[in-house]
Amino acid sequence: MIKTLLIANRGEIARRIIRTCRDGGIRAVAVFSDPDADSPHVREADLAVRLPGASPAETYLRAGLLVEAALRAGADAVHPGYGFLSENADFAREVQAAGLTWVGPEPDSIEAMGSKVAAKKRMAAAGVPTLPELDPETVTEFPVLIKASAGGGGRGMRIVREEAGFADALASARREAESAFGDPTVFCEPLLEHARHVEVQVLADRHGTVWVLGERECSIQRRHQKIVEESPSPAVTAEVRERLFAAATAAAESIGYVGAGTVEFLLKGEDFHFLEVNTRLQVEHPVTELVHGVDLVDWQLRIAEGAALPPQAPPPRGHAIEVRLYAEDPAHDWRPASGTLHRFHVPGDVRVDSGVEDGSVVSVHYDPMLAKVIAYAPTRLAAARKLAAALESARIHGLVTNRRLLVDVLRHDAFLSGDTHTGFLTEHDFTPTVDPQPFALAAALAQAATRRIGTLPLGWRNVRSQWPKARFLHGEELVEVEYDPAQATADTVVLDLDGVRVPFHVARYGDVVEVDSPRGSVSLAVVPRFPEPEARLAPGATVAPMPGTVVRVGVARGDVVEAGAELLVLEAMKMEHRVLATSAGTVTELLVENAQQVNAGDVLVVVEEQ
């Protein structure tokens, strides 16, 4: 019997596992890096162990530290969560060698699927349909997809449409794969465009029973990362479902699988091809839990203790949709964002699995996902409507997010009709459009209400010859508004916009004003009346867009570059970000080198225009 469980992970999944432990009377042990010392998962666990390490990004990847932490805390079992070492067979063996229970499949099963190259060969031998594998060193036909052999989540994955960019994409994919999974091995396969990403949840015990708990569709992706997942798929017919389930069962049985796992496929029309087996719990597991009425973490623990599954899996009922809420900036190519999350609240009848709360600091060291928000309803349309409304009403202050994109997807006609595929976001225009004027007006009125002389708002005049003005920055756009101080109200401002009364909820954090309304949410920066002198950059200076590590320098002093040329590559939040020349010219200064840490705003390169 498991009495004390160490969770070898962090953030949202650690909190998710802690909830099941609490319900089942199991003591939970958290681990944490120094940047995570004040994180919610640390506080919510019964015990917590610090993981020392100079590099926070690598702390959770040190198997020896994790096993030592488990023994020190008196744990008798380890749950790996997902990501990090969850699909590392050597870690599983090290846990078992220490006399601890490993909550997951046997190390040999993990190893069999750990290399996607070997996994495809094994699945083909088991009769599961697969795409042909292409050797990266001999690829001649395009387009192709480069994939990391040792992991998923979009890391180490690149689409290459022509030979000219293949070498650079291959090198970049290898660097990213090594950073994320500790293994630079990649492979290629033909790019199957306009296909759907469909996966099957399996759960198997040690007594020969394999449950298939429906399929999930995860087609809506950006940079090969899933952002919308649902169950069941709107595209899978009864006949295709039967074949999918048979293939997933064959895959699980071929490797003697035990525990929770996912078999992933690409579906085009009625044909599907094997992608991979994820030998762990998936990020999107909540949609399966809601549709089938099961707690997958609870079953993982029970199976690890030797429990047998009932002969039949619980049947599906209704529809569930999950979205991944990320801290990232849509105005700058979805660049990951870091900083303090002042307010985080998602209302409504939805499930919120988050790693953050009010006041949480989102670090540059880890994935920028703030939360998963999941809606369940009797029908797909009802679930989509419920989820969109909850997201739109949320209060998310301090960091820019992909919230608007998610709402727009959930309300898009093509999504509602079930017409989704992996190219959905490029096929449809989701450019964010918002008029900042009414938001700035609401901010000005709320600001005036908090600055009063007696009972009168600051700026009030009994002779209305000229209204006071307020200025804000919306991104890089200057917004100036005139306002009537007599209308000033704090916190909530109601404006009449073309005959429609619209409430705006205003919150201020220092010089940043967050404004939420039924017409969207906007973050504004107050422009001071008498600004301090600013340091000026040298002409042609390129600065770091975010904190990160330089992983590739592509130029040297004296090089002549074209506009759009790659100057260097930064790694932040486990992903690579190319820094490009904004104009043609000559590199006159190169201020960084490989492996150097930089802060946002640091000058990296100076290019003197020709």
MOPESUL-V333206 format. One record per residue. N is the residue number from 1. RES is the residue in one small letter. SS is DSSP state (hx for helix, st for strand, lp for the rest). Layout:
BEGIN
N&RES&SS + N&RES&SS
END
This chain:
BEGIN
1&m&lp + 2&i&lp + 3&k&lp + 4&t&st + 5&l&st + 6&l&st + 7&i&st + 8&a&lp + 9&n&lp + 10&r&lp + 11&g&hx + 12&e&hx + 13&i&hx + 14&a&hx + 15&r&hx + 16&r&hx + 17&i&hx + 18&i&hx + 19&r&hx + 20&t&hx + 21&c&hx + 22&r&hx + 23&d&hx + 24&g&hx + 25&g&lp + 26&i&lp + 27&r&st + 28&a&st + 29&v&st + 30&a&st + 31&v&st + 32&f&st + 33&s&lp + 34&d&hx + 35&p&hx + 36&d&hx + 37&a&lp + 38&d&lp + 39&s&lp + 40&p&hx + 41&h&hx + 42&v&hx + 43&r&hx + 44&e&hx + 45&a&lp + 46&d&lp + 47&l&st + 48&a&st + 49&v&st + 50&r&st + 51&l&lp + 52&p&lp + 53&g&lp + 54&a&lp + 55&s&lp + 56&p&hx + 57&a&hx + 58&e&hx + 59&t&hx + 60&y&lp + 61&l&lp + 62&r&lp + 63&a&hx + 64&g&hx + 65&l&hx + 66&l&hx + 67&v&hx + 68&e&hx + 69&a&hx + 70&a&hx + 71&l&hx + 72&r&hx + 73&a&lp + 74&g&lp + 75&a&lp + 76&d&lp + 77&a&st + 78&v&st + 79&h&st + 80&p&lp + 81&g&lp + 82&y&lp + 83&g&lp + 84&f&lp + 85&l&lp + 86&s&lp + 87&e&lp + 88&n&lp + 89&a&hx + 90&d&hx + 91&f&hx + 92&a&hx + 93&r&hx + 94&e&hx + 95&v&hx + 96&q&hx + 97&a&hx + 98&a&lp + 99&g&lp + 100&l&lp + 101&t&st + 102&w&st + 103&v&st + 104&g&lp + 105&p&lp + 106&e&lp + 107&p&hx + 108&d&hx + 109&s&hx + 110&i&hx + 111&e&hx + 112&a&hx + 113&m&hx + 114&g&hx + 115&s&lp + 116&k&hx + 117&v&hx + 118&a&hx + 119&a&hx + 120&k&hx + 121&k&hx + 122&r&hx + 123&m&hx + 124&a&hx + 125&a&hx + 126&a&lp + 127&g&lp + 128&v&lp + 129&p&lp + 130&t&st + 131&l&lp + 132&p&lp + 133&e&st + 134&l&st + 135&d&lp + 136&p&lp + 137&e&lp + 138&t&lp + 139&v&lp + 140&t&lp + 141&e&lp + 142&f&lp + 143&p&lp + 144&v&st + 145&l&st + 146&i&st + 147&k&st + 148&a&st + 149&s&lp + 150&a&lp + 151&g&lp + 152&g&lp + 153&g&lp + 154&g&lp + 155&r&lp + 156&g&lp + 157&m&lp + 158&r&st + 159&i&st + 160&v&st + 161&r&lp + 162&e&lp + 163&e&hx + 164&a&hx + 165&g&hx + 166&f&hx + 167&a&hx + 168&d&hx + 169&a&hx + 170&l&hx + 171&a&hx + 172&s&hx + 173&a&hx + 174&r&hx + 175&r&hx + 176&e&hx + 177&a&hx + 178&e&hx + 179&s&hx + 180&a&hx + 181&f&hx + 182&g&lp + 183&d&lp + 184&p&lp + 185&t&lp + 186&v&st + 187&f&st + 188&c&st + 189&e&st + 190&p&st + 191&l&lp + 192&l&lp + 193&e&lp + 194&h&lp + 195&a&lp + 196&r&st + 197&h&st + 198&v&st + 199&e&st + 200&v&st + 201&q&st + 202&v&st + 203&l&st + 204&a&st + 205&d&lp + 206&r&lp + 207&h&lp + 208&g&lp + 209&t&lp + 210&v&st + 211&w&st + 212&v&st + 213&l&st + 214&g&st + 215&e&st + 216&r&st + 217&e&st + 218&c&st + 219&s&st + 220&i&st + 221&q&st + 222&r&st + 223&r&lp + 224&h&lp + 225&q&st + 226&k&st + 227&i&st + 228&v&st + 229&e&st + 230&e&st + 231&s&st + 232&p&lp + 233&s&lp + 234&p&lp + 235&a&lp + 236&v&lp + 237&t&lp + 238&a&hx + 239&e&hx + 240&v&hx + 241&r&hx + 242&e&hx + 243&r&hx + 244&l&hx + 245&f&hx + 246&a&hx + 247&a&hx + 248&a&hx + 249&t&hx + 250&a&hx + 251&a&hx + 252&a&hx + 253&e&hx + 254&s&hx + 255&i&lp + 256&g&lp + 257&y&lp + 258&v&lp + 259&g&st + 260&a&st + 261&g&st + 262&t&st + 263&v&st + 264&e&st + 265&f&st + 266&l&st + 267&l&st + 268&k&st + 269&g&lp + 270&e&lp + 271&d&st + 272&f&st + 273&h&st + 274&f&st + 275&l&st + 276&e&st + 277&v&st + 278&n&st + 279&t&lp + 280&r&lp + 281&l&lp + 282&q&lp + 283&v&lp + 284&e&lp + 285&h&hx + 286&p&hx + 287&v&hx + 288&t&hx + 289&e&hx + 290&l&hx + 291&v&hx + 292&h&hx + 293&g&lp + 294&v&lp + 295&d&lp + 296&l&hx + 297&v&hx + 298&d&hx + 299&w&hx + 300&q&hx + 301&l&hx + 302&r&hx + 303&i&hx + 304&a&hx + 305&e&lp + 306&g&lp + 307&a&lp + 308&a&lp + 309&l&lp + 310&p&lp + 311&p&lp + 312&q&lp + 313&a&lp + 314&p&lp + 315&p&lp + 316&p&lp + 317&r&lp + 318&g&lp + 319&h&st + 320&a&st + 321&i&st + 322&e&st + 323&v&st + 324&r&st + 325&l&st + 326&y&st + 327&a&st + 328&e&st + 329&d&st + 330&p&hx + 331&a&hx + 332&h&hx + 333&d&lp + 334&w&lp + 335&r&st + 336&p&st + 337&a&lp + 338&s&lp + 339&g&st + 340&t&st + 341&l&st + 342&h&lp + 343&r&st + 344&f&st + 345&h&st + 346&v&lp + 347&p&lp + 348&g&lp + 349&d&lp + 350&v&lp + 351&r&st + 352&v&st + 353&d&st + 354&s&st + 355&g&lp + 356&v&lp + 357&e&lp + 358&d&lp + 359&g&lp + 360&s&st + 361&v&st + 362&v&st + 363&s&lp + 364&v&lp + 365&h&lp + 366&y&lp + 367&d&lp + 368&p&lp + 369&m&st + 370&l&st + 371&a&st + 372&k&st + 373&v&st + 374&i&st + 375&a&st + 376&y&st + 377&a&st + 378&p&lp + 379&t&lp + 380&r&hx + 381&l&hx + 382&a&hx + 383&a&hx + 384&a&hx + 385&r&hx + 386&k&hx + 387&l&hx + 388&a&hx + 389&a&hx + 390&a&hx + 391&l&hx + 392&e&hx + 393&s&lp + 394&a&lp + 395&r&st + 396&i&st + 397&h&st + 398&g&lp + 399&l&lp + 400&v&lp + 401&t&st + 402&n&lp + 403&r&hx + 404&r&hx + 405&l&hx + 406&l&hx + 407&v&hx + 408&d&hx + 409&v&hx + 410&l&hx + 411&r&lp + 412&h&lp + 413&d&hx + 414&a&hx + 415&f&hx + 416&l&hx + 417&s&lp + 418&g&lp + 419&d&lp + 420&t&lp + 421&h&lp + 422&t&lp + 423&g&lp + 424&f&hx + 425&l&hx + 426&t&hx + 427&e&hx + 428&h&lp + 429&d&lp + 430&f&lp + 431&t&lp + 432&p&lp + 433&t&lp + 434&v&lp + 435&d&lp + 436&p&hx + 437&q&hx + 438&p&hx + 439&f&hx + 440&a&hx + 441&l&hx + 442&a&hx + 443&a&hx + 444&a&hx + 445&l&hx + 446&a&hx + 447&q&hx + 448&a&hx + 449&a&hx + 450&t&lp + 451&r&lp + 452&r&st + 453&i&st + 454&g&lp + 455&t&lp + 456&l&st + 457&p&st + 458&l&lp + 459&g&lp + 460&w&lp + 461&r&lp + 462&n&lp + 463&v&lp + 464&r&lp + 465&s&lp + 466&q&lp + 467&w&lp + 468&p&st + 469&k&st + 470&a&st + 471&r&st + 472&f&st + 473&l&st + 474&h&st + 475&g&lp + 476&e&lp + 477&e&st + 478&l&st + 479&v&st + 480&e&st + 481&v&st + 482&e&st + 483&y&st + 484&d&lp + 485&p&hx + 486&a&hx + 487&q&hx + 488&a&lp + 489&t&lp + 490&a&lp + 491&d&lp + 492&t&st + 493&v&st + 494&v&st + 495&l&st + 496&d&st + 497&l&st + 498&d&lp + 499&g&lp + 500&v&st + 501&r&st + 502&v&st + 503&p&st + 504&f&st + 505&h&st + 506&v&st + 507&a&st + 508&r&st + 509&y&st + 510&g&lp + 511&d&lp + 512&v&st + 513&v&st + 514&e&st + 515&v&st + 516&d&st + 517&s&st + 518&p&lp + 519&r&lp + 520&g&st + 521&s&st + 522&v&st + 523&s&st + 524&l&st + 525&a&st + 526&v&st + 527&v&lp + 528&p&lp + 529&r&lp + 530&f&lp + 531&p&lp + 532&e&lp + 533&p&lp + 534&e&lp + 535&a&lp + 536&r&lp + 537&l&lp + 538&a&lp + 539&p&lp + 540&g&lp + 541&a&st + 542&t&st + 543&v&st + 544&a&lp + 545&p&lp + 546&m&lp + 547&p&lp + 548&g&st + 549&t&st + 550&v&st + 551&v&st + 552&r&st + 553&v&st + 554&g&lp + 555&v&lp + 556&a&lp + 557&r&lp + 558&g&lp + 559&d&lp + 560&v&st + 561&v&st + 562&e&lp + 563&a&lp + 564&g&lp + 565&a&lp + 566&e&st + 567&l&st + 568&l&st + 569&v&st + 570&l&st + 571&e&st + 572&a&st + 573&m&lp + 574&k&lp + 575&m&st + 576&e&st + 577&h&st + 578&r&st + 579&v&st + 580&l&st + 581&a&lp + 582&t&lp + 583&s&lp + 584&a&lp + 585&g&st + 586&t&st + 587&v&st + 588&t&st + 589&e&st + 590&l&st + 591&l&lp + 592&v&lp + 593&e&lp + 594&n&lp + 595&a&lp + 596&q&lp + 597&q&st + 598&v&st + 599&n&lp + 600&a&lp + 601&g&lp + 602&d&lp + 603&v&st + 604&l&st + 605&v&st + 606&v&st + 607&v&st + 608&e&st + 609&e&st + 610&q&lp
END
